[in-house]
């Protein structure tokens, strides 16, 4: 059986040539070519991966165009139709909306007086923290109604519930109470940002409600 070999001749020509078997010669060549000097200009792993990705995309579109009636033109028509359907659905249904967040309790910490909540609200407002200022001022308003016995103290009450209950003894402020509750919910749980005007409206309502005279409930059987 013949065996491939590599003949190496000495520079001087006086010594007999050296014969290297094929396998050791291949291994020697692989070791030589594995040296960093031969790979300095090779593309990075990212470039290689990107090239592989585009090769895969090209093969995918080629396969799709071959399988589609009309070839590439048919594929383009189908893509345009899919985009048109997506636009029509978006136009008809609108952008997806988050599910409404259930209302959370108005008070979430230790009981504090209306004066304490007002002081906290003013401190936040002075620093331009309008979200926190609005929340604390709404709590001050509700706590004030509880302190005046216009609302029964009740853990877990929401801002909407407080507005509805306070509207009975204060019917003249009903609309503004409900608006204040919506502002509180939007800021506390709806992801919206309060403004100085939002806080000023709530502060003015709190001041008016604090001195408002409640409507007297009609006695049973009395004419209305």
trRosetta pair geometry for C-beta under 8 A, 3 or more apart (Angstrom, degrees):
i j d omega theta_ij theta_ji phi_ij phi_ji
3 21 6.4 -42 162 -132 122 89
3 22 6.9 -143 176 -7 76 105
4 21 7.8 89 84 -167 61 53
4 22 4.1 59 79 -70 102 123
5 19 4.6 7 167 -172 141 98
5 20 6.2 148 -165 68 81 41
5 21 5.9 -49 -107 -104 83 33
5 22 6.6 -94 -81 -48 37 69
5 25 7.7 141 -156 -28 43 140
6 19 7.2 146 70 -155 44 49
6 20 4.6 -18 56 56 100 99
6 22 7.6 124 -23 -96 88 48
6 25 4.6 125 -6 -108 134 147
7 17 4.7 10 -171 164 98 138
7 18 7.2 143 -157 71 48 45
7 19 5.8 -20 -98 -97 67 70
8 17 6.2 155 72 -165 41 80
8 18 4.4 -19 60 59 102 98
8 19 7.9 -167 19 -72 76 25
8 20 6.8 44 -12 -12 113 109
9 13 6.8 16 168 -102 110 63
9 17 4.9 -40 -87 -104 70 95
9 18 7.9 -170 -72 19 26 73
10 13 6.4 -149 80 -48 84 23
10 14 6.9 -55 82 46 133 63
10 15 4.5 58 2 48 148 108
10 17 7.7 -150 -6 -100 72 48
10 18 7.8 86 -49 -13 82 102
12 15 6.9 70 67 2 105 87
20 24 5.6 -114 179 87 99 112
20 25 4.8 120 116 -68 117 98
20 28 7.6 -28 168 8 152 145
21 24 5.3 80 66 21 89 101
21 25 6.7 -156 93 -11 42 95
22 25 5.7 -67 -151 38 28 113
22 26 6.4 27 157 -21 68 105
23 26 5.8 -53 -147 33 32 109
23 27 6.5 29 156 -16 65 105
24 27 5.6 -55 -145 39 35 111
24 28 6.2 38 155 -22 67 105
25 28 5.7 -54 -149 35 30 112
25 29 6.5 30 152 -18 64 105
26 29 5.7 -56 -150 36 33 111
26 30 6.3 32 153 -20 67 105
27 30 5.7 -52 -146 36 33 111
27 31 6.4 34 154 -19 65 103
28 31 5.8 -53 -150 35 32 111
28 32 6.4 32 152 -20 64 107
29 32 5.6 -55 -149 36 33 113
29 33 6.2 23 157 -12 67 109
30 33 5.9 -59 -141 43 30 104
30 34 6.2 34 157 -28 64 108
31 34 5.8 -56 -147 30 29 114
31 35 7.8 50 151 -42 56 86
32 35 6.3 -37 -176 -7 38 112
32 38 8.0 86 138 -33 65 144
33 38 5.5 -96 -158 88 56 172
34 38 7.6 40 20 48 3 127
35 38 5.6 90 70 3 77 101
35 39 8.0 178 97 5 43 94
36 39 5.9 -82 -151 50 43 97
36 40 6.7 70 156 -64 78 78
37 40 6.5 -17 -154 -27 33 110
39 42 4.6 -19 -167 -10 79 127
43 47 3.9 -108 177 89 114 133
43 48 5.4 143 101 -53 114 79
43 51 7.5 58 117 -15 163 134
44 47 4.9 98 53 7 74 99
44 48 7.1 -137 98 -3 40 88
45 48 5.6 -55 -148 39 34 113
45 49 6.2 35 153 -20 67 106
46 49 5.8 -54 -147 37 30 110
46 50 6.2 31 153 -20 65 106
47 50 5.6 -53 -145 36 32 112
47 51 6.3 34 154 -21 64 104
48 51 5.7 -53 -150 34 31 111
48 52 6.5 32 152 -19 63 104
49 52 5.6 -53 -152 35 33 113
49 53 6.4 36 150 -23 65 103
50 53 5.5 -51 -150 32 34 113
50 54 6.5 28 155 -13 66 103
51 54 6.0 -56 -148 39 32 105
51 55 6.3 36 152 -21 65 106
52 55 5.6 -55 -150 35 31 115
52 56 6.5 33 151 -21 65 103
53 56 5.7 -55 -154 34 32 111
53 57 6.5 31 150 -18 66 104
54 57 5.4 -48 -144 36 38 113
54 58 6.2 43 154 -22 66 103
55 58 5.7 -53 -148 35 30 113
55 59 6.4 30 153 -17 64 105
56 59 5.8 -55 -149 37 31 110
56 60 6.3 35 152 -23 65 106
57 60 5.5 -54 -148 34 32 114
57 61 6.4 24 158 -12 66 105
58 61 6.2 -57 -147 40 29 103
58 62 6.2 30 154 -21 64 109
59 62 5.6 -56 -145 37 30 114
59 63 6.3 30 157 -19 66 105
60 63 5.9 -57 -151 36 28 108
60 64 6.3 24 153 -17 64 108
61 64 5.5 -53 -142 39 35 111
61 65 6.1 34 158 -20 68 105
61 75 7.2 111 -162 164 82 161
62 65 6.0 -54 -145 37 28 107
62 66 6.4 27 155 -18 62 107
63 66 5.8 -58 -150 37 30 111
63 67 6.3 18 157 -11 66 112
64 67 5.9 -64 -145 43 29 103
64 68 6.0 25 157 -23 67 114
64 75 5.5 95 125 -117 104 130
65 68 5.8 -57 -137 35 30 110
65 71 5.2 31 171 -175 93 59
65 72 4.5 4 -142 -79 133 60
65 74 7.5 136 -144 59 63 90
65 75 4.8 -69 -96 -22 73 143
66 71 7.2 11 -93 -123 34 71
68 71 6.7 131 79 -109 88 7
68 74 4.2 -175 139 102 108 119
68 75 4.7 141 46 -66 162 78
68 78 6.6 -112 -141 -8 139 140
69 74 5.0 167 86 -121 54 162
70 73 4.8 -90 156 79 107 93
70 74 2.8 128 66 -48 109 107
70 75 7.8 -161 90 -10 94 58
70 77 7.1 12 92 17 153 130
71 74 6.0 113 47 17 32 101
71 75 7.3 -62 137 -5 36 99
72 75 5.6 -55 -151 34 35 113
72 76 6.5 36 153 -20 67 103
73 76 5.8 -53 -150 34 33 111
73 77 6.5 35 152 -20 65 104
74 77 5.6 -52 -150 34 34 113
74 78 6.5 34 153 -19 66 103
75 78 5.7 -54 -150 35 33 111
75 79 6.4 32 153 -18 66 105
76 79 5.7 -54 -148 36 33 111
76 80 6.4 33 154 -19 65 105
77 80 5.8 -55 -150 36 31 111
77 81 6.4 32 152 -20 64 106
78 81 5.6 -55 -150 35 33 113
78 82 6.5 33 153 -20 66 103
79 82 5.7 -52 -149 33 33 111
79 83 6.5 31 154 -16 65 104
80 83 5.8 -55 -149 38 32 110
80 84 6.3 35 153 -22 65 107
81 84 5.6 -54 -147 36 31 114
81 85 6.4 33 154 -19 65 103
82 85 5.8 -53 -150 35 32 110
82 86 6.5 32 152 -19 64 105
83 86 5.6 -54 -149 36 33 113
83 87 6.4 32 154 -18 66 104
84 87 5.8 -54 -148 37 31 110
84 88 6.3 32 153 -20 64 106
85 88 5.6 -55 -148 36 32 113
85 89 6.4 31 155 -18 65 104
86 89 5.9 -55 -150 36 30 110
86 90 6.4 30 153 -18 64 106
87 90 5.7 -54 -147 37 32 111
87 91 6.2 32 154 -20 66 107
88 91 5.7 -54 -146 37 30 111
88 92 6.2 22 157 -15 65 110
89 92 5.8 -60 -143 41 30 106
89 93 5.7 -9 172 13 70 115
90 93 6.7 -69 -126 54 20 85
90 94 7.2 54 -178 -119 55 9
90 95 7.1 23 -155 -74 91 58
94 97 7.5 13 113 -33 117 102
98 101 7.8 4 131 -41 117 87
101 104 7.9 -26 143 -28 106 96
101 189 4.8 -150 97 163 137 111
101 190 7.0 -160 34 -84 121 54
103 158 4.2 50 139 -144 128 147
103 159 7.1 -132 -161 34 123 81
103 160 5.9 -83 -112 13 165 118
103 185 6.2 -53 -115 -117 94 121
103 189 7.1 179 -122 36 46 164
104 108 7.4 8 145 -73 116 123
104 158 6.9 133 81 -113 25 96
104 188 7.1 -125 52 132 115 123
104 189 5.9 158 8 -76 109 136
105 108 5.9 136 85 -75 105 78
105 155 7.2 -8 -145 171 142 63
105 156 4.7 -86 -102 -135 120 40
105 157 6.6 74 -146 54 80 34
105 158 6.3 -101 -113 -81 32 60
106 138 7.1 -122 -154 124 110 108
106 139 6.2 157 159 -100 100 80
106 142 6.0 3 150 48 158 168
106 157 5.5 -23 15 93 116 78
106 158 5.9 139 -40 -147 86 23
106 159 5.2 126 -94 -62 105 66
106 162 6.1 31 -50 -23 157 138
106 184 7.6 7 -125 154 91 149
107 111 7.3 29 175 -102 149 58
107 139 6.2 108 -87 -133 82 114
107 142 8.0 -139 -44 91 102 133
107 143 8.0 94 -78 -70 128 102
107 155 7.2 -93 71 -133 114 62
107 157 7.5 38 13 51 95 84
109 112 7.5 17 92 -17 103 110
112 116 4.1 -107 173 86 111 137
112 117 5.7 134 103 -51 117 82
112 120 8.0 37 132 -11 159 136
112 139 7.8 45 66 142 108 127
112 143 7.2 -47 89 -115 67 163
113 116 4.7 101 55 4 76 100
113 117 7.2 -141 97 -2 43 85
113 143 6.5 147 -177 152 31 136
113 147 7.2 55 -151 -76 82 140
114 117 5.7 -55 -150 38 35 110
114 118 6.3 36 152 -20 68 106
114 140 4.8 91 -161 -161 72 70
114 141 7.7 105 -139 -58 110 12
114 143 4.1 -177 -77 98 76 105
114 144 3.9 84 -118 -68 155 76
114 147 5.8 -97 -13 0 121 140
115 118 5.7 -53 -147 36 32 112
115 119 6.4 34 154 -21 65 104
115 140 7.8 102 -60 -139 12 107
116 119 5.7 -52 -148 34 31 111
116 120 6.5 31 153 -17 64 105
117 120 5.7 -55 -149 37 33 111
117 121 6.3 36 151 -22 66 105
117 136 5.1 -177 -172 -178 77 80
117 137 7.3 150 144 -97 99 23
117 139 4.5 -140 -144 99 144 100
117 140 3.5 -168 100 -73 115 80
117 143 5.8 137 5 24 143 142
118 121 5.5 -52 -147 34 33 113
118 122 6.3 31 156 -17 66 105
118 136 7.5 161 -88 141 18 100
118 137 7.0 61 -112 -114 60 66
118 140 4.4 101 -59 -133 73 152
118 206 7.4 163 -101 149 107 148
119 122 5.9 -54 -148 37 30 108
119 123 6.4 33 153 -21 63 106
120 123 5.7 -54 -149 35 32 113
120 124 6.5 30 154 -16 65 104
120 132 7.9 -96 151 153 96 102
120 136 4.4 -133 99 -152 104 150
121 124 5.9 -57 -151 37 31 108
121 125 6.2 30 152 -19 66 108
121 132 7.9 -169 -118 128 53 71
121 133 4.9 89 -163 -156 71 65
121 134 7.8 115 -139 -47 106 11
121 136 3.7 -165 -71 96 81 111
121 137 4.1 102 -135 -60 155 78
121 140 6.1 -78 -12 -14 137 136
121 199 7.7 166 179 -154 105 111
121 203 7.5 169 137 -91 136 99
122 125 5.5 -53 -143 38 33 113
122 126 6.3 40 155 -25 65 103
122 133 7.6 90 -70 -135 16 104
123 126 5.8 -50 -150 30 29 113
123 127 6.9 14 155 -5 60 108
124 127 6.0 -69 -155 45 33 102
124 129 4.1 -87 -167 76 87 106
124 130 7.5 152 139 -83 103 17
124 132 4.1 -140 -140 96 150 106
124 133 3.9 -163 97 -68 113 77
124 136 6.2 140 12 18 138 137
125 128 7.5 46 -173 -72 33 22
125 129 7.4 -94 -66 57 25 65
125 130 6.9 58 -111 -101 66 60
125 133 4.1 96 -62 -125 78 148
125 196 7.8 96 -152 -125 97 78
125 199 5.7 158 -107 163 116 157
129 132 4.5 -1 136 36 114 114
129 133 6.0 138 93 -27 70 93
130 133 5.2 -55 -139 39 36 116
130 134 6.2 39 161 -23 69 101
130 193 7.3 71 76 171 116 75
130 194 3.9 -147 131 95 105 103
130 195 6.1 11 166 -125 165 5
130 196 6.3 -105 -101 -68 132 46
130 198 6.6 93 171 62 121 112
130 199 5.4 -121 -147 -36 90 125
131 134 6.1 -56 -153 32 26 107
131 135 6.7 21 153 -14 62 108
131 187 4.9 177 -140 -174 79 113
131 188 7.8 144 -177 -76 95 50
131 193 6.5 -72 -65 -142 107 56
131 194 4.9 160 -83 16 50 110
132 135 5.7 -56 -149 38 34 111
132 136 6.2 28 158 -15 69 108
133 136 6.1 -60 -146 40 28 105
133 137 6.2 24 158 -19 65 110
133 194 7.1 -148 61 100 91 148
133 199 4.9 5 114 -118 122 135
134 137 5.9 -59 -145 37 28 108
134 138 6.5 28 158 -19 64 105
134 183 6.1 -113 -172 140 133 109
134 184 6.4 -167 143 -98 101 61
134 187 5.1 85 82 31 139 171
134 194 4.4 -162 -20 -110 141 161
134 198 5.7 -17 -94 127 132 112
134 199 5.4 -112 -74 -90 78 78
134 202 5.9 112 -138 18 75 160
135 138 6.0 -57 -152 34 29 109
135 139 6.6 27 152 -15 63 107
135 184 6.3 108 -108 -143 59 87
135 187 6.4 -138 -56 104 90 124
135 188 5.5 107 -101 -78 116 107
136 139 5.6 -54 -150 38 35 113
136 140 6.3 41 150 -25 66 103
137 140 5.3 -47 -148 32 36 116
137 141 6.6 41 151 -23 64 99
137 199 6.5 126 3 -150 153 79
137 202 4.8 108 110 124 133 121
137 203 5.7 -75 -147 -78 146 69
137 206 5.8 -114 180 -37 94 149
138 141 5.6 -48 -151 30 35 113
138 142 6.6 27 155 -12 66 105
138 159 6.1 -8 166 -122 139 119
138 180 6.0 163 -110 159 101 105
138 181 7.4 122 -149 -97 131 47
138 183 7.6 -176 -70 85 130 97
138 184 4.4 40 -65 -89 173 131
138 202 6.3 -59 -66 -162 75 136
139 142 6.0 -58 -146 41 33 105
139 143 5.9 31 157 -18 68 111
140 143 5.8 -57 -141 41 27 109
140 144 6.2 34 156 -26 63 106
140 206 5.9 32 99 -145 108 142
141 144 5.8 -56 -153 30 27 113
141 145 6.9 24 151 -16 62 103
141 180 7.0 -12 55 148 167 154
141 202 7.3 -108 -34 -179 138 90
141 205 6.8 6 -112 110 143 97
141 206 4.4 -112 -84 -107 96 91
141 209 6.1 59 -152 63 99 146
142 145 5.7 -53 -154 34 36 110
142 146 6.6 35 148 -18 66 104
142 151 6.8 -44 -167 51 74 163
142 157 7.4 -178 -177 101 142 130
142 159 7.6 -117 -56 -119 141 63
142 162 4.6 -33 -117 -161 122 151
142 166 7.5 -116 -115 -52 70 138
143 146 5.5 -53 -150 37 37 113
143 147 6.3 38 151 -21 68 104
144 147 5.6 -53 -146 36 32 111
144 148 6.4 21 155 -9 65 108
144 206 7.1 117 14 -162 150 88
144 209 7.0 118 95 108 131 106
144 210 5.5 -61 174 -103 150 86
145 148 5.9 -61 -145 45 32 104
145 150 4.4 -81 -166 71 84 109
145 151 4.3 56 124 3 108 112
145 162 7.5 138 57 -170 143 101
145 166 5.4 -62 -131 -109 165 115
145 209 7.0 -42 -68 154 99 124
146 149 7.6 35 -178 -78 34 27
146 150 7.6 -90 -67 55 22 68
146 151 4.8 -56 -79 77 65 98
146 152 7.3 8 -128 136 85 10
146 153 4.8 80 -161 -79 128 76
150 166 6.6 59 130 -127 115 77
150 169 4.9 -130 -154 64 104 155
150 170 7.3 40 -179 -28 145 105
150 214 5.7 -173 -113 -81 118 143
151 154 7.7 -98 158 9 97 100
151 162 6.7 9 -127 -142 158 81
151 165 5.6 89 -118 118 100 126
151 166 6.1 -37 -63 -78 117 83
154 157 4.8 90 86 -48 100 114
157 161 5.1 -130 -164 87 82 126
157 162 5.5 92 147 -60 121 91
157 165 8.0 -56 -153 14 132 143
158 161 4.7 96 54 8 79 103
158 162 7.0 -141 95 -6 42 87
158 181 7.9 75 135 -160 83 116
159 162 5.6 -53 -148 36 32 113
159 163 6.4 33 154 -20 65 104
159 180 7.6 -130 -179 116 116 76
159 181 3.9 160 140 -143 98 84
159 184 4.3 -175 -120 81 165 139
159 185 5.8 -150 56 -49 134 88
159 188 7.9 145 -21 26 140 141
160 163 5.8 -53 -148 35 31 111
160 164 6.4 29 155 -17 65 106
160 178 7.6 39 -134 -135 69 74
160 181 4.9 126 -83 161 48 141
160 182 8.0 63 -87 -66 89 59
160 185 7.0 20 -43 -50 97 137
161 164 5.8 -56 -147 38 32 109
161 165 6.2 24 158 -13 67 110
162 165 6.0 -60 -144 42 28 106
162 166 5.9 22 160 -16 66 113
162 177 7.9 -131 116 179 78 111
162 181 6.8 170 65 -97 91 118
163 166 5.9 -59 -138 41 26 106
163 167 6.3 37 157 -34 62 104
163 174 7.8 100 169 -158 87 57
163 177 4.1 158 -145 141 88 97
163 178 4.8 129 157 -85 142 50
163 180 6.8 168 -96 65 121 90
163 181 4.0 -87 -28 -33 140 138
164 167 5.8 -49 -151 20 28 116
164 168 8.0 36 151 -27 55 92
164 178 7.6 61 -67 -89 63 94
165 168 6.4 -44 -172 11 40 111
166 169 6.8 -63 -162 47 47 90
166 170 5.6 -13 159 35 81 116
166 173 7.5 -49 132 90 105 113
166 177 5.4 -159 85 -148 118 154
166 209 7.6 6 176 -150 134 137
167 170 6.3 -83 -127 72 27 74
167 171 6.1 62 173 -106 71 49
167 173 7.2 -140 -113 84 64 70
167 174 3.7 65 -141 -116 112 92
167 177 5.6 -157 -70 60 87 143
167 178 7.3 16 -66 -43 134 95
168 171 7.2 5 -148 -65 18 82
168 215 7.9 -124 148 60 51 113
169 214 3.8 -19 172 -153 108 117
169 215 5.8 -174 -161 42 46 75
169 217 7.9 -55 -98 -52 79 89
170 173 4.5 -19 146 39 114 111
170 174 7.0 167 105 -58 74 63
170 177 7.1 113 91 -44 120 140
170 209 6.4 11 -137 -131 165 94
170 212 5.7 63 -124 114 115 145
170 214 6.1 -71 -64 -116 72 72
170 215 7.1 171 -84 0 25 94
171 174 5.4 -12 -156 -34 46 116
171 215 5.8 10 6 -12 103 149
172 212 7.4 -161 65 -156 116 134
173 176 5.2 -65 -168 53 72 108
173 177 5.3 80 131 -34 90 102
173 205 6.9 125 -160 -155 119 97
173 208 7.0 166 -100 109 130 118
173 209 5.9 118 -168 -89 175 96
173 212 6.6 -70 -27 -91 136 173
174 177 5.8 -59 -147 34 27 112
174 178 6.5 21 159 -14 64 106
175 178 6.0 -59 -153 38 30 107
175 179 6.3 29 151 -18 66 108
176 179 5.4 -50 -144 38 36 114
176 180 6.3 40 154 -22 66 103
176 201 7.8 -145 -155 169 104 101
176 205 5.2 -170 148 -113 125 127
177 180 5.7 -52 -149 34 31 112
177 181 6.5 32 151 -20 63 103
177 205 7.3 165 -80 -179 55 136
177 209 7.8 93 -84 -87 102 139
178 181 5.6 -50 -149 34 35 113
178 182 6.6 37 151 -19 65 101
179 182 5.7 -52 -151 34 34 111
179 183 6.5 36 150 -20 65 103
179 201 7.8 -66 119 144 122 135
180 183 5.6 -51 -149 35 35 113
180 184 6.4 38 151 -21 65 103
180 201 7.5 -159 -90 120 87 99
180 202 5.3 117 -131 -113 107 90
180 205 5.7 -131 -65 78 140 162
181 184 5.6 -51 -150 34 33 114
181 185 6.4 30 154 -16 66 105
182 185 5.8 -55 -146 39 33 108
182 186 6.1 34 156 -22 67 107
183 186 5.8 -55 -144 36 29 112
183 187 6.3 19 160 -11 64 110
183 194 7.1 73 179 -111 101 103
183 198 5.5 167 -156 -161 133 110
183 201 7.7 159 -51 81 166 122
183 202 6.5 -135 87 -65 149 121
184 187 6.2 -66 -149 41 26 103
184 188 5.7 5 165 -4 67 118
185 188 6.1 -62 -127 47 25 99
185 189 5.5 -41 -167 44 65 107
185 190 6.0 66 134 -23 72 112
186 189 7.7 -64 -100 59 7 65
186 190 4.1 -49 -141 47 46 140
186 192 4.3 -14 160 35 98 134
187 190 7.0 12 -15 45 17 93
187 192 5.8 -74 -84 76 49 86
187 193 7.4 67 -121 -135 84 15
187 194 4.8 10 -104 -49 133 105
187 198 7.6 139 -59 148 132 153
194 198 4.4 -123 -160 74 88 145
194 199 6.3 83 156 -47 126 88
195 198 4.9 109 51 -1 69 99
195 199 7.4 -138 96 1 42 84
196 199 5.8 -58 -153 39 37 108
196 200 6.1 35 153 -21 71 107
197 200 5.6 -54 -142 37 33 111
197 201 6.4 36 158 -21 66 102
198 201 6.1 -56 -154 32 27 109
198 202 6.6 19 154 -11 62 110
199 202 5.8 -62 -151 41 33 108
199 203 6.0 33 154 -21 70 108
200 203 5.6 -52 -141 37 32 111
200 204 6.3 33 158 -19 65 105
201 204 5.9 -56 -150 36 28 109
201 205 6.4 27 153 -17 63 107
202 205 5.6 -53 -148 37 34 112
202 206 6.3 38 152 -22 66 104
203 206 5.6 -51 -148 34 32 114
203 207 6.5 32 153 -19 64 104
204 207 5.8 -53 -150 35 32 111
204 208 6.4 28 154 -16 65 106
205 208 5.8 -57 -146 39 32 107
205 209 6.0 28 159 -17 68 110
206 209 6.0 -57 -141 39 26 107
206 210 6.3 36 156 -31 61 106
207 210 5.8 -51 -152 24 27 117
207 211 7.3 -5 161 7 59 104
208 211 6.8 -82 -161 48 31 87
208 212 5.9 45 149 -52 71 107
209 212 5.2 -42 -137 9 36 123
218 222 5.0 -144 178 69 96 116
218 224 5.8 -36 -98 -94 170 87
219 222 4.3 81 62 -22 85 127
